[in-house]
Amino acid sequence: MTKNGDRQAVAEAIECKLSTDADAGMRALREATPGASEEFARDLLAVAWRQGQASSDTRLRRQLVGYLLGVLHDGTPFLRTQALKFLQDFSSGDFDAQARTRLQEIPLEGEDAAGIVRLIGIAGVRSRQEELQRLAGTGFQTSGSALYAGVPWAACLALARMGDASCLQRIVEKTAQERDLIVRTTQLFADLAYTRQPAAFDALRGYLRSDARLPQLKDTVPGASEALYAAAAIAGHVEGSPVAEKDLREEDVTTVRRWAESQRGWRIKD
């Protein structure tokens, strides 16, 4: 059993190798995984995710996606959930033919089904579109959190990301109809951005003029504006934003709004 201190040291060494010698780092990562405790395996997943987000090396990113998909297939329920969460932060170009083949075969069942459906949308596994159409259905039978965490909503999102105009329209309309401001801003704006479709960002642009605010957390501090969340969704996924998502403040909303309203097209990040 690897002690906490040793565990951290090994994980840090692997992370260092990945950043300096990708092939050696991947060998070390794969060699450390078999027989690892669940805690250590979780640390290794985090290493794979961090390096995947930090690296501009497409080959390495694809290898890390393959590693995470292996855990998604063979890991414990806890590790599968962690791997699935991390995989959704990668881009479509990080999924090579082998990764897409694995996603063609993975069953859409169990507690992680909605997340797997979203992952299929990110990877663009078009061979499963007919299956996703059946899962999405023709209308949403629930509302609120039960809807947005469910498989039908995820299937509609995945289809919209792959270009299904009908599903995209349903998502845009449902977002506009959602009366819970917290849900709309903290979840549905991100879901609109997930689709990577111009019409979704057109919809987000409309919320930049909203004067609605989330509930106050402190008596002396006003709640965040709906427009700020819309600005963050746009800045995080569109090239050319005058303010980076991580730097956005309430006073920047007007700047982002003016820029967004001047756009005749969106350069959407993958």
Backbone torsions as a table, in degrees:
resi	resn	phi	psi	omega
1	MET	NA	132.6	-179.9
2	THR	-82.7	125.8	178.1
3	LYS	-72.5	161.7	-176.1
4	ASN	-55.1	-46.8	-178.9
5	GLY	-63.7	-45.4	178.5
6	ASP	-63.0	-40.9	-179.1
7	ARG	-58.7	-46.4	-179.8
8	GLN	-65.1	-41.5	-179.3
9	ALA	-63.8	-42.4	179.5
10	VAL	-65.4	-44.3	179.3
11	ALA	-61.1	-41.9	179.8
12	GLU	-66.4	-37.4	179.2
13	ALA	-65.5	-41.5	178.4
14	ILE	-64.8	-41.6	179.9
15	GLU	-63.2	-39.0	178.1
16	CYS	-64.1	-42.6	178.5
17	LYS	-62.9	-41.4	-179.6
18	LEU	-61.3	-33.7	-177.3
19	SER	-81.8	-16.8	-177.2
20	THR	-114.9	-29.8	-179.6
21	ASP	-146.9	93.3	-171.4
22	ALA	-57.6	-43.4	-177.1
23	ASP	-65.0	-44.3	178.4
24	ALA	-65.7	-37.4	179.0
25	GLY	-65.1	-42.0	178.9
26	MET	-66.1	-38.4	176.8
27	ARG	-61.4	-44.3	-179.7
28	ALA	-64.5	-40.0	179.8
29	LEU	-63.4	-45.0	-178.7
30	ARG	-69.0	-36.9	-179.0
31	GLU	-70.3	-29.4	-177.6
32	ALA	-80.4	-16.6	-171.2
33	THR	-76.1	-48.5	-177.8
34	PRO	-58.7	130.5	177.9
35	GLY	78.8	0.2	-179.7
36	ALA	-68.4	145.5	174.2
37	SER	-63.3	162.2	-179.8
38	GLU	-61.8	-36.7	179.5
39	GLU	-65.6	-44.1	-179.8
40	PHE	-69.3	-39.4	177.9
41	ALA	-61.3	-36.8	176.3
42	ARG	-64.1	-41.0	177.1
43	ASP	-60.1	-40.4	-179.5
44	LEU	-67.4	-37.0	175.7
45	LEU	-61.3	-42.9	179.8
46	ALA	-64.1	-37.5	176.2
47	VAL	-61.5	-46.7	180.0
48	ALA	-60.6	-41.8	179.8
49	TRP	-65.8	-48.4	-177.8
50	ARG	-60.5	-44.8	-179.4
51	GLN	-68.2	-34.5	177.1
52	GLY	-64.6	-37.9	179.8
53	GLN	-76.2	-28.3	-176.3
54	ALA	-86.0	-26.6	-171.5
55	SER	-87.8	144.1	172.6
56	SER	-100.9	5.2	-179.0
57	ASP	-83.4	106.1	-176.8
58	THR	-59.5	-39.4	-179.3
59	ARG	-61.6	-45.0	179.0
60	LEU	-64.9	-44.2	-179.4
61	ARG	-59.8	-39.3	178.5
62	ARG	-67.9	-37.6	176.7
63	GLN	-64.7	-39.2	179.6
64	LEU	-68.8	-37.3	174.2
65	VAL	-61.1	-43.1	177.7
66	GLY	-60.7	-40.3	177.8
67	TYR	-62.4	-47.7	-179.2
68	LEU	-65.2	-35.9	176.8
69	LEU	-65.7	-33.7	176.2
70	GLY	-62.0	-41.3	177.6
71	VAL	-68.8	-38.5	177.8
72	LEU	-59.9	-32.3	-178.9
73	HIS	-83.4	-40.9	-169.2
74	ASP	-111.7	-9.8	-172.2
75	GLY	-77.1	172.8	173.3
76	THR	-66.7	163.8	178.4
77	PRO	-52.8	-41.5	179.8
78	PHE	-63.8	-45.7	-178.2
79	LEU	-69.5	-34.3	176.9
80	ARG	-62.0	-43.1	179.3
81	THR	-63.5	-41.2	178.6
82	GLN	-64.9	-45.2	179.7
83	ALA	-61.5	-41.4	179.9
84	LEU	-63.5	-41.3	177.4
85	LYS	-60.2	-46.4	-178.3
86	PHE	-67.7	-38.9	-177.9
87	LEU	-61.0	-30.5	-177.2
88	GLN	-72.8	-5.1	175.7
89	ASP	-93.9	-0.4	176.9
90	PHE	-90.6	168.5	-177.1
91	SER	-103.9	165.4	-177.3
92	SER	-58.3	-36.2	-179.5
93	GLY	-68.1	-11.8	178.9
94	ASP	-84.3	-5.7	-179.0
95	PHE	-105.4	107.4	180.0
96	ASP	-83.7	-175.7	-176.1
97	ALA	-59.8	-39.0	179.9
98	GLN	-65.8	-40.7	178.5
99	ALA	-64.0	-41.8	179.8
100	ARG	-66.3	-35.2	176.7
101	THR	-63.1	-40.9	178.4
102	ARG	-63.5	-38.5	-179.9
103	LEU	-74.7	-18.6	173.7
104	GLN	-68.2	-27.1	-171.2
105	GLU	-101.7	-15.9	-174.2
106	ILE	-70.4	131.4	-177.8
107	PRO	-72.1	145.7	179.4
108	LEU	-98.0	76.3	-177.5
109	GLU	-149.9	165.2	178.2
110	GLY	83.5	-175.1	-174.5
111	GLU	-66.1	-24.6	-177.5
112	ASP	-93.0	7.0	-172.7
113	ALA	-58.5	-44.0	-178.2
114	ALA	-63.8	-40.0	178.3
115	GLY	-65.8	-39.1	178.3
116	ILE	-65.2	-39.1	177.3
117	VAL	-61.3	-44.3	177.6
118	ARG	-61.2	-38.8	179.3
119	LEU	-64.9	-39.3	176.9
120	ILE	-60.9	-37.6	176.5
121	GLY	-65.9	-42.4	179.0
122	ILE	-61.8	-45.2	-178.4
123	ALA	-74.6	-16.0	179.8
124	GLY	69.0	47.0	-179.9
125	VAL	-83.5	85.5	-172.1
126	ARG	-70.8	-18.0	178.5
127	SER	-65.0	-14.3	-178.9
128	ARG	-105.1	11.6	-177.0
129	GLN	-61.8	-40.5	-179.9
130	GLU	-62.7	-40.9	177.4
131	GLU	-64.1	-41.3	178.7
132	LEU	-65.8	-35.7	177.3
133	GLN	-60.6	-41.3	178.4
134	ARG	-65.0	-40.6	-179.2
135	LEU	-68.9	-37.0	-179.2
136	ALA	-70.2	-32.1	-179.2
137	GLY	67.6	-162.5	-178.1
138	THR	-109.9	-6.9	179.7
139	GLY	-165.1	160.7	-178.9
140	PHE	-94.9	125.5	-174.8
141	GLN	-90.4	-9.8	178.7
142	THR	-125.2	-176.1	177.6
143	SER	-148.3	173.9	177.4
144	GLY	65.3	-153.5	-174.5
145	SER	-59.2	-35.2	179.8
146	ALA	-61.8	-35.5	177.4
147	LEU	-71.5	-52.1	-169.5
148	TYR	-72.1	-17.9	176.3
149	ALA	-94.0	-2.6	-172.0
150	GLY	-91.9	169.8	-178.4
151	VAL	-68.0	-42.1	-179.8
152	PRO	-58.0	-42.7	178.0
153	TRP	-64.6	-44.9	179.2
154	ALA	-61.5	-39.5	179.4
155	ALA	-64.9	-39.3	178.3
156	CYS	-66.3	-40.4	176.6
157	LEU	-60.6	-47.0	-178.3
158	ALA	-62.4	-42.1	178.7
159	LEU	-65.4	-41.1	177.9
160	ALA	-61.4	-40.2	178.8
161	ARG	-63.2	-30.9	178.8
162	MET	-89.1	8.3	171.2
163	GLY	104.5	9.1	-179.9
164	ASP	-76.5	108.0	-174.6
165	ALA	-68.0	-34.2	-179.1
166	SER	-64.9	-45.9	178.7
167	CYS	-65.2	-39.5	179.1
168	LEU	-61.5	-42.0	179.0
169	GLN	-63.1	-40.3	178.5
170	ARG	-62.4	-39.8	-179.4
171	ILE	-67.7	-44.9	179.1
172	VAL	-61.0	-44.1	-178.8
173	GLU	-67.1	-42.2	-178.8
174	LYS	-65.5	-37.0	177.1
175	THR	-61.6	-44.0	180.0
176	ALA	-65.8	-31.6	-177.7
177	GLN	-81.2	-18.4	-176.5
178	GLU	-65.8	121.2	-177.0
179	ARG	-89.3	-18.4	179.2
180	ASP	-80.0	105.9	-174.7
181	LEU	-62.4	-35.4	179.7
182	ILE	-64.8	-46.0	179.4
183	VAL	-63.3	-44.6	-177.2
184	ARG	-62.1	-45.6	-175.2
185	THR	-77.1	-42.1	-172.7
186	THR	-86.8	-18.4	-178.8
187	GLN	-121.4	-49.9	-171.5
188	LEU	-75.1	-30.2	174.9
189	PHE	-63.5	-40.0	177.0
190	ALA	-65.2	-36.3	178.5
191	ASP	-67.9	-38.5	174.5
192	LEU	-59.2	-46.3	-179.6
193	ALA	-64.6	-34.2	178.5
194	TYR	-53.9	-36.5	-175.5
195	THR	-65.8	-23.6	-178.7
196	ARG	57.3	29.6	-179.1
197	GLN	-105.7	139.3	-179.4
198	PRO	-53.6	-40.0	-178.6
199	ALA	-63.9	-30.0	177.3
200	ALA	-68.1	-39.4	179.0
201	PHE	-75.5	-27.3	170.8
202	ASP	-61.3	-42.7	179.0
203	ALA	-64.6	-43.8	178.5
204	LEU	-61.7	-37.4	178.3
205	ARG	-58.8	-35.6	178.9
206	GLY	-62.8	-30.7	-179.6
207	TYR	-77.4	-9.1	178.6
208	LEU	-67.7	-17.0	178.4
209	ARG	-98.1	2.0	178.7
210	SER	-67.6	140.1	174.4
211	ASP	-107.6	11.7	178.1
212	ALA	-72.1	149.6	179.0
213	ARG	-131.0	148.4	174.1
214	LEU	-70.4	162.5	179.9
215	PRO	-58.6	149.0	177.5
216	GLN	-67.4	139.7	173.3
217	LEU	-89.9	-29.5	176.3
218	LYS	-134.2	151.4	-178.3
219	ASP	-60.5	-30.0	-175.1
220	THR	-95.7	-2.2	-176.9
221	VAL	-123.1	120.7	179.3
222	PRO	-68.4	153.5	177.6
223	GLY	-67.6	155.9	178.6
224	ALA	-63.8	148.9	-178.5
225	SER	-81.6	150.3	174.0
226	GLU	-60.5	-37.5	-179.5
227	ALA	-60.9	-34.0	179.7
228	LEU	-64.3	-41.4	179.1
229	TYR	-66.7	-38.3	177.2
230	ALA	-64.6	-41.7	178.7
231	ALA	-62.2	-39.9	-179.8
232	ALA	-66.1	-40.2	179.2
233	ALA	-63.4	-38.6	178.7
234	ILE	-71.9	-49.8	-176.4
235	ALA	-61.5	-32.3	-177.6
236	GLY	-76.2	-16.1	-172.0
237	HIS	-131.8	3.3	-179.7
238	VAL	-124.2	134.7	177.7
239	GLU	-69.5	143.8	171.5
240	GLY	94.2	1.2	179.3
241	SER	-57.7	135.7	-178.9
242	PRO	-69.5	-15.8	178.1
243	VAL	-132.8	130.1	178.6
244	ALA	-68.5	149.5	-178.2
245	GLU	-54.5	-43.1	-176.1
246	LYS	-68.5	-18.5	-177.1
247	ASP	-100.9	-2.7	-172.9
248	LEU	-64.8	135.3	172.6
249	ARG	-132.3	170.1	-178.7
250	GLU	-55.4	-38.7	-176.9
251	GLU	-69.8	-11.2	179.7
252	ASP	-90.3	-9.9	-174.4
253	VAL	-60.2	-42.7	-179.8
254	THR	-60.8	-41.4	178.6
255	THR	-62.0	-45.8	179.6
256	VAL	-66.1	-40.0	-179.8
257	ARG	-61.7	-46.2	-179.6
258	ARG	-62.2	-41.0	177.5
259	TRP	-64.7	-47.1	-177.7
260	ALA	-61.8	-39.1	-178.5
261	GLU	-71.1	-16.4	178.3
262	SER	-88.7	-8.8	-176.3
263	GLN	-78.4	133.2	175.8
264	ARG	-102.0	-1.7	177.0
265	GLY	-168.2	159.8	-177.7
266	TRP	-110.4	133.0	171.3
267	ARG	-97.7	91.3	-170.5
268	ILE	-85.7	132.8	176.9
269	LYS	-71.9	149.1	179.6
270	ASP	-66.8	NA	NA
